[in-house]
Amino acid sequence: MPPARPRPAQPEYHPTTEIDLTRGFPPVSNETSEIDLSKGWPQHLKVPPRPERSRPTGRVLGVDVGTVRVGLALSDPTGTLASPLETLKRAKDGSDLDRLVALVVEHEVTEVVVGEPVHLSGASGASAADAGDYAQALADRIADVPVHLIDERLSTVTAASHLRAGGIDSRKQRSVIDQAAAVVILQQFLDGRRARS
């Protein structure tokens, strides 16, 4: 009896679909499937996670510079909400700046925002120059903390209208309106930064 011939190895099976192209290319379907997202994202659909943008965190100090007083506002630690802090009297000996520096350290402030009172036309006047000088003097004392100048057009007007709506006569409480103006300046900065991120 002759020895049995070895059987040829079976080819590996790869499931494929044969397409007969002798009669032309088959029609292609462009149908899409609707996915119900009302119950959340389906588990079988993998979506790469959206990279989180890093946003600065820490307390931000808002400063409304006037010729007589300086209104201050402080944000919460997440940099979301501005609240009134206190009002300083401008002093020729720089003691108001000393107090400002102490507050930056005390509240662990990571940024300072100083309002620049430009005119409605966008032009800068004496008040804007004074605010710029004040911001620079403060920046020189707190080199590790950035100091920003932002347009504060109508911040005092906005603050006064908010106080009136709350039943407070801003004419009798100038220190209150200075703090309220600082809140407006700071909240504008915080909202703008959040929108950009």
Secondary structure, DSSP 8 states (H G I E B T S, - for coil): ---------------------TT--------------TT-S-TTS------------SEEEEEEE-SSEEEEEEE-TTS--EEEEEEEE--TTSHHHHHHHHHHHHTTEEEEEEEE---TTS---HHHHHHHHHHHHHHHH-TTS-EEEEE-TTHHHHHHHHHHHTT--TTT-HHHHHHHHHHHHHHHHHHHHHHH-
